[in-house]
Each structure stands twice: as C-alpha cells, then as structure tokens.
Amino acid sequence: MDLAIAPHAPGVAVVHPHGRLDLLAAQDVKTRLTETVAAGHQRLVVDLTDVPFIDSSGLGALIGGLKAARQAGGDLRIARPGEQPRTVLQLTTLDRVLRPYATVEEALAGL
C-alpha cells in the first residue's frame, strides 16, 4: 500500500493511503500514522478516497493511529470513505469513534 502524508498546518497532516487496507498493509499503516504523530502532527485526517477495501486489521491500524493521536493531545478523523469502508465502519459501530466526513475540508474543520 502506498501512503502519502501531506503536512497541512502546524500540527496537522492529511494522510492519503492508496490500495487495500487489509492484513498485509495494516502494520505499515499503523506504524506510519504513529511516526507522523511522533513527528509533531498530532491531528490527522486520513483520506480514504483511494481505499476500496478495509478489513478488521485495517480498522485496527486506524484505531492505533487514533490512540497515538489522542495520547499526544490530538485526534484522527477519516474523510471520503467509499461504500465498503463506510459499511464496515457502520457494521462495527466504529463510525461513532471514527466518524466519517464527506470531505477532507469538513474533517479538518475544528481539528
């Protein structure tokens, strides 16, 4: 999985994963999110536009990133999830914790 990280403002970064967020990619994604927080970007938006599939391991990676961000005094939000990722979030009720936003701009608002 490719993962682009774009600093947006002081302490804020937008993360753009590309590909399936599954068992094969989850550990790398979690590590990169944690490293991004450690580098001073404790407020993250993960843009899921290019993530067609997410499984329980992928959810675990996002939760790991959320935990790291919150422990650093920040937050992690997700933006633009496709149909399958949105369905998985709803079925697991993780959409209450990782509330999906329609756009990156909406997710950034109030961070």
PyMOL CGO cylinders between C-alpha atoms (Angstrom):
from pymol import cmd
from pymol.cgo import CYLINDER

trace = [
    CYLINDER, 0.00, 0.00, 0.00, 1.22, 3.46, -0.86, 0.3, 1, 1, 1, 1, 1, 1,
    CYLINDER, 1.22, 3.46, -0.86, 0.79, 6.10, 1.81, 0.3, 1, 1, 1, 1, 1, 1,
    CYLINDER, 0.79, 6.10, 1.81, 1.33, 9.80, 1.13, 0.3, 1, 1, 1, 1, 1, 1,
    CYLINDER, 1.33, 9.80, 1.13, 1.49, 12.21, 4.05, 0.3, 1, 1, 1, 1, 1, 1,
    CYLINDER, 1.49, 12.21, 4.05, 0.97, 15.92, 3.41, 0.3, 1, 1, 1, 1, 1, 1,
    CYLINDER, 0.97, 15.92, 3.41, 1.53, 18.46, 6.20, 0.3, 1, 1, 1, 1, 1, 1,
    CYLINDER, 1.53, 18.46, 6.20, -1.43, 20.83, 6.18, 0.3, 1, 1, 1, 1, 1, 1,
    CYLINDER, -1.43, 20.83, 6.18, -0.87, 23.29, 9.04, 0.3, 1, 1, 1, 1, 1, 1,
    CYLINDER, -0.87, 23.29, 9.04, 1.22, 23.29, 12.20, 0.3, 1, 1, 1, 1, 1, 1,
    CYLINDER, 1.22, 23.29, 12.20, 0.46, 20.01, 13.97, 0.3, 1, 1, 1, 1, 1, 1,
    CYLINDER, 0.46, 20.01, 13.97, -1.91, 18.84, 11.21, 0.3, 1, 1, 1, 1, 1, 1,
    CYLINDER, -1.91, 18.84, 11.21, -1.33, 16.34, 8.39, 0.3, 1, 1, 1, 1, 1, 1,
    CYLINDER, -1.33, 16.34, 8.39, -3.52, 14.75, 5.75, 0.3, 1, 1, 1, 1, 1, 1,
    CYLINDER, -3.52, 14.75, 5.75, -2.75, 11.09, 5.10, 0.3, 1, 1, 1, 1, 1, 1,
    CYLINDER, -2.75, 11.09, 5.10, -3.61, 9.59, 1.69, 0.3, 1, 1, 1, 1, 1, 1,
    CYLINDER, -3.61, 9.59, 1.69, -3.45, 5.77, 1.64, 0.3, 1, 1, 1, 1, 1, 1,
    CYLINDER, -3.45, 5.77, 1.64, -3.79, 4.10, -1.76, 0.3, 1, 1, 1, 1, 1, 1,
    CYLINDER, -3.79, 4.10, -1.76, -4.92, 0.48, -2.00, 0.3, 1, 1, 1, 1, 1, 1,
    CYLINDER, -4.92, 0.48, -2.00, -6.49, -2.14, 0.21, 0.3, 1, 1, 1, 1, 1, 1,
    CYLINDER, -6.49, -2.14, 0.21, -6.20, -1.54, 3.93, 0.3, 1, 1, 1, 1, 1, 1,
    CYLINDER, -6.20, -1.54, 3.93, -6.01, -5.17, 4.99, 0.3, 1, 1, 1, 1, 1, 1,
    CYLINDER, -6.01, -5.17, 4.99, -3.81, -7.57, 6.95, 0.3, 1, 1, 1, 1, 1, 1,
    CYLINDER, -3.81, -7.57, 6.95, -0.91, -7.08, 4.54, 0.3, 1, 1, 1, 1, 1, 1,
    CYLINDER, -0.91, -7.08, 4.54, -0.91, -3.28, 4.86, 0.3, 1, 1, 1, 1, 1, 1,
    CYLINDER, -0.91, -3.28, 4.86, -2.23, -2.68, 8.37, 0.3, 1, 1, 1, 1, 1, 1,
    CYLINDER, -2.23, -2.68, 8.37, 1.01, -2.82, 10.36, 0.3, 1, 1, 1, 1, 1, 1,
    CYLINDER, 1.01, -2.82, 10.36, 2.79, -0.46, 7.99, 0.3, 1, 1, 1, 1, 1, 1,
    CYLINDER, 2.79, -0.46, 7.99, -0.12, 2.00, 8.07, 0.3, 1, 1, 1, 1, 1, 1,
    CYLINDER, -0.12, 2.00, 8.07, -0.28, 1.91, 11.87, 0.3, 1, 1, 1, 1, 1, 1,
    CYLINDER, -0.28, 1.91, 11.87, 3.49, 2.47, 12.10, 0.3, 1, 1, 1, 1, 1, 1,
    CYLINDER, 3.49, 2.47, 12.10, 3.38, 5.39, 9.65, 0.3, 1, 1, 1, 1, 1, 1,
    CYLINDER, 3.38, 5.39, 9.65, 0.46, 7.02, 11.50, 0.3, 1, 1, 1, 1, 1, 1,
    CYLINDER, 0.46, 7.02, 11.50, 2.28, 6.65, 14.82, 0.3, 1, 1, 1, 1, 1, 1,
    CYLINDER, 2.28, 6.65, 14.82, 5.51, 8.06, 13.32, 0.3, 1, 1, 1, 1, 1, 1,
    CYLINDER, 5.51, 8.06, 13.32, 3.57, 11.01, 11.89, 0.3, 1, 1, 1, 1, 1, 1,
    CYLINDER, 3.57, 11.01, 11.89, 2.15, 11.80, 15.32, 0.3, 1, 1, 1, 1, 1, 1,
    CYLINDER, 2.15, 11.80, 15.32, 5.62, 11.45, 16.89, 0.3, 1, 1, 1, 1, 1, 1,
    CYLINDER, 5.62, 11.45, 16.89, 6.95, 13.90, 14.28, 0.3, 1, 1, 1, 1, 1, 1,
    CYLINDER, 6.95, 13.90, 14.28, 4.61, 16.57, 15.64, 0.3, 1, 1, 1, 1, 1, 1,
    CYLINDER, 4.61, 16.57, 15.64, 1.47, 16.10, 13.55, 0.3, 1, 1, 1, 1, 1, 1,
    CYLINDER, 1.47, 16.10, 13.55, -0.87, 15.02, 16.33, 0.3, 1, 1, 1, 1, 1, 1,
    CYLINDER, -0.87, 15.02, 16.33, -4.00, 15.98, 14.36, 0.3, 1, 1, 1, 1, 1, 1,
    CYLINDER, -4.00, 15.98, 14.36, -4.55, 13.71, 11.37, 0.3, 1, 1, 1, 1, 1, 1,
    CYLINDER, -4.55, 13.71, 11.37, -7.10, 13.37, 8.60, 0.3, 1, 1, 1, 1, 1, 1,
    CYLINDER, -7.10, 13.37, 8.60, -7.00, 10.05, 6.75, 0.3, 1, 1, 1, 1, 1, 1,
    CYLINDER, -7.00, 10.05, 6.75, -8.46, 10.48, 3.26, 0.3, 1, 1, 1, 1, 1, 1,
    CYLINDER, -8.46, 10.48, 3.26, -9.92, 7.09, 2.28, 0.3, 1, 1, 1, 1, 1, 1,
    CYLINDER, -9.92, 7.09, 2.28, -10.82, 8.09, -1.29, 0.3, 1, 1, 1, 1, 1, 1,
    CYLINDER, -10.82, 8.09, -1.29, -8.37, 5.57, -2.78, 0.3, 1, 1, 1, 1, 1, 1,
    CYLINDER, -8.37, 5.57, -2.78, -9.06, 2.76, -0.29, 0.3, 1, 1, 1, 1, 1, 1,
    CYLINDER, -9.06, 2.76, -0.29, -11.59, 0.40, -1.91, 0.3, 1, 1, 1, 1, 1, 1,
    CYLINDER, -11.59, 0.40, -1.91, -11.44, -2.21, 0.87, 0.3, 1, 1, 1, 1, 1, 1,
    CYLINDER, -11.44, -2.21, 0.87, -10.80, -2.29, 4.60, 0.3, 1, 1, 1, 1, 1, 1,
    CYLINDER, -10.80, -2.29, 4.60, -10.87, -5.29, 6.94, 0.3, 1, 1, 1, 1, 1, 1,
    CYLINDER, -10.87, -5.29, 6.94, -10.57, -5.72, 10.71, 0.3, 1, 1, 1, 1, 1, 1,
    CYLINDER, -10.57, -5.72, 10.71, -6.78, -5.37, 10.56, 0.3, 1, 1, 1, 1, 1, 1,
    CYLINDER, -6.78, -5.37, 10.56, -7.18, -2.10, 8.69, 0.3, 1, 1, 1, 1, 1, 1,
    CYLINDER, -7.18, -2.10, 8.69, -9.65, -0.87, 11.30, 0.3, 1, 1, 1, 1, 1, 1,
    CYLINDER, -9.65, -0.87, 11.30, -7.11, -1.81, 13.96, 0.3, 1, 1, 1, 1, 1, 1,
    CYLINDER, -7.11, -1.81, 13.96, -4.48, 0.31, 12.20, 0.3, 1, 1, 1, 1, 1, 1,
    CYLINDER, -4.48, 0.31, 12.20, -6.81, 3.33, 12.17, 0.3, 1, 1, 1, 1, 1, 1,
    CYLINDER, -6.81, 3.33, 12.17, -7.68, 2.80, 15.84, 0.3, 1, 1, 1, 1, 1, 1,
    CYLINDER, -7.68, 2.80, 15.84, -3.95, 2.55, 16.63, 0.3, 1, 1, 1, 1, 1, 1,
    CYLINDER, -3.95, 2.55, 16.63, -3.40, 5.87, 14.87, 0.3, 1, 1, 1, 1, 1, 1,
    CYLINDER, -3.40, 5.87, 14.87, -6.34, 7.39, 16.73, 0.3, 1, 1, 1, 1, 1, 1,
    CYLINDER, -6.34, 7.39, 16.73, -4.92, 6.21, 20.05, 0.3, 1, 1, 1, 1, 1, 1,
    CYLINDER, -4.92, 6.21, 20.05, -1.48, 7.67, 19.27, 0.3, 1, 1, 1, 1, 1, 1,
    CYLINDER, -1.48, 7.67, 19.27, -3.03, 10.98, 18.20, 0.3, 1, 1, 1, 1, 1, 1,
    CYLINDER, -3.03, 10.98, 18.20, -5.22, 11.26, 21.29, 0.3, 1, 1, 1, 1, 1, 1,
    CYLINDER, -5.22, 11.26, 21.29, -2.36, 10.37, 23.62, 0.3, 1, 1, 1, 1, 1, 1,
    CYLINDER, -2.36, 10.37, 23.62, -0.45, 13.28, 22.05, 0.3, 1, 1, 1, 1, 1, 1,
    CYLINDER, -0.45, 13.28, 22.05, -3.39, 15.62, 22.63, 0.3, 1, 1, 1, 1, 1, 1,
    CYLINDER, -3.39, 15.62, 22.63, -4.72, 15.44, 19.08, 0.3, 1, 1, 1, 1, 1, 1,
    CYLINDER, -4.72, 15.44, 19.08, -7.26, 13.50, 17.07, 0.3, 1, 1, 1, 1, 1, 1,
    CYLINDER, -7.26, 13.50, 17.07, -7.66, 11.39, 13.94, 0.3, 1, 1, 1, 1, 1, 1,
    CYLINDER, -7.66, 11.39, 13.94, -10.55, 11.80, 11.53, 0.3, 1, 1, 1, 1, 1, 1,
    CYLINDER, -10.55, 11.80, 11.53, -11.42, 9.99, 8.34, 0.3, 1, 1, 1, 1, 1, 1,
    CYLINDER, -11.42, 9.99, 8.34, -12.68, 11.56, 5.14, 0.3, 1, 1, 1, 1, 1, 1,
    CYLINDER, -12.68, 11.56, 5.14, -14.34, 10.33, 1.98, 0.3, 1, 1, 1, 1, 1, 1,
    CYLINDER, -14.34, 10.33, 1.98, -14.71, 6.62, 2.72, 0.3, 1, 1, 1, 1, 1, 1,
    CYLINDER, -14.71, 6.62, 2.72, -16.09, 4.57, -0.15, 0.3, 1, 1, 1, 1, 1, 1,
    CYLINDER, -16.09, 4.57, -0.15, -19.05, 2.22, 0.11, 0.3, 1, 1, 1, 1, 1, 1,
    CYLINDER, -19.05, 2.22, 0.11, -17.22, -0.82, 1.52, 0.3, 1, 1, 1, 1, 1, 1,
    CYLINDER, -17.22, -0.82, 1.52, -15.16, 1.05, 4.15, 0.3, 1, 1, 1, 1, 1, 1,
    CYLINDER, -15.16, 1.05, 4.15, -18.26, 3.01, 5.22, 0.3, 1, 1, 1, 1, 1, 1,
    CYLINDER, -18.26, 3.01, 5.22, -20.28, -0.22, 5.54, 0.3, 1, 1, 1, 1, 1, 1,
    CYLINDER, -20.28, -0.22, 5.54, -17.56, -1.85, 7.65, 0.3, 1, 1, 1, 1, 1, 1,
    CYLINDER, -17.56, -1.85, 7.65, -17.42, 1.21, 9.93, 0.3, 1, 1, 1, 1, 1, 1,
    CYLINDER, -17.42, 1.21, 9.93, -21.20, 1.11, 10.35, 0.3, 1, 1, 1, 1, 1, 1,
    CYLINDER, -21.20, 1.11, 10.35, -21.41, -2.66, 10.95, 0.3, 1, 1, 1, 1, 1, 1,
    CYLINDER, -21.41, -2.66, 10.95, -18.73, -2.47, 13.64, 0.3, 1, 1, 1, 1, 1, 1,
    CYLINDER, -18.73, -2.47, 13.64, -20.20, 0.79, 15.05, 0.3, 1, 1, 1, 1, 1, 1,
    CYLINDER, -20.20, 0.79, 15.05, -16.72, 2.29, 14.76, 0.3, 1, 1, 1, 1, 1, 1,
    CYLINDER, -16.72, 2.29, 14.76, -18.32, 5.12, 12.81, 0.3, 1, 1, 1, 1, 1, 1,
    CYLINDER, -18.32, 5.12, 12.81, -19.13, 6.52, 16.26, 0.3, 1, 1, 1, 1, 1, 1,
    CYLINDER, -19.13, 6.52, 16.26, -15.44, 6.72, 17.10, 0.3, 1, 1, 1, 1, 1, 1,
    CYLINDER, -15.44, 6.72, 17.10, -14.05, 7.27, 13.60, 0.3, 1, 1, 1, 1, 1, 1,
    CYLINDER, -14.05, 7.27, 13.60, -16.85, 9.47, 12.33, 0.3, 1, 1, 1, 1, 1, 1,
    CYLINDER, -16.85, 9.47, 12.33, -16.63, 9.68, 8.53, 0.3, 1, 1, 1, 1, 1, 1,
    CYLINDER, -16.63, 9.68, 8.53, -16.62, 13.13, 6.94, 0.3, 1, 1, 1, 1, 1, 1,
    CYLINDER, -16.62, 13.13, 6.94, -17.75, 13.78, 3.36, 0.3, 1, 1, 1, 1, 1, 1,
    CYLINDER, -17.75, 13.78, 3.36, -14.70, 15.91, 2.51, 0.3, 1, 1, 1, 1, 1, 1,
    CYLINDER, -14.70, 15.91, 2.51, -11.18, 16.48, 3.78, 0.3, 1, 1, 1, 1, 1, 1,
    CYLINDER, -11.18, 16.48, 3.78, -12.11, 20.11, 4.44, 0.3, 1, 1, 1, 1, 1, 1,
    CYLINDER, -12.11, 20.11, 4.44, -15.01, 19.07, 6.71, 0.3, 1, 1, 1, 1, 1, 1,
    CYLINDER, -15.01, 19.07, 6.71, -12.72, 16.70, 8.58, 0.3, 1, 1, 1, 1, 1, 1,
    CYLINDER, -12.72, 16.70, 8.58, -10.11, 19.45, 9.01, 0.3, 1, 1, 1, 1, 1, 1,
    CYLINDER, -10.11, 19.45, 9.01, -12.67, 21.92, 10.34, 0.3, 1, 1, 1, 1, 1, 1,
    CYLINDER, -12.67, 21.92, 10.34, -12.43, 22.09, 14.09, 0.3, 1, 1, 1, 1, 1, 1,
    CYLINDER, -12.43, 22.09, 14.09, -9.37, 19.87, 14.37, 0.3, 1, 1, 1, 1, 1, 1,
]
cmd.load_cgo(trace, "trace")
